[in-house]
């Protein structure tokens, strides 16, 4: 069983495209999987900011989960 983590990632799109920012709550087993889940949801729309996304994932609050959970975006709040 792979350990999964809850990532709380700051939104990666700067003002003015994203007026107030936002947050992504993601369950993933690695930084790379977290990145893949968010970029899949984004569908390449903000691809020019993906380097910022990688940095935000590395700096995110991350919590190990005690139980097995499916990898997914739990919640997305962006402006």
Secondary structure, 3 states (H helix, E strand, C coil): CCCCEEEEEECCCCCCCCCCCEEEEEEECCHHHHHHHHHHHHCCCCHHHHHHHHHHHHCCEEEECCCCCCCEEEEEEEC
